[in-house]
Amino acid sequence: MKRYRDKINYITENLHFFDAAPKNELEKRGLFYTIQTSIEGIIDMIAMCLRDVGLEVAEDAYNIDKVAETFKVSKELGERLKLANGMRNILVHRYNGVEETIVLDSIQDLKTVLVAWIEVIEQFLSKVAGHG
């Protein structure tokens, strides 16, 4: 439970950074790093959920689909997280110089996706705690 809690706390403590427009290169890089690590945190927790219920852990898109199916998450929310994970990959690898305006324009949607997935994971943790 502590590993989940640490990741959830990291994401929720950093969500306020998603609301401020970066004023310079340093702030922009910090925001992009926060986006990247927040998405990684959700993706990690999805794999942890699968492992904790005894299901196979595979590549990210499969894991997202499997958790969505197992925990009755809307297909749309799963697809939105896959898009966010694609953005994370772009940020990590700095593909094609990263189209920064696309990232910056999608921050509020990304924040909504992260919050929704945290709620899914919190529900999972409540069920696990209730049965343990």
Secondary structure by P-SEA (a helix, b strand, c coil): caaaaaaaaaaaaaccccccccccaaaaaaaaaaaaaaaaaaaaaaaaaaaaaccccccaaaaaaaaaaaacccaaaaaaaaaaaaaaaaaaacccccaaaaaaaaaaaaaaaaaaaaaaaaaaaaaaaaac
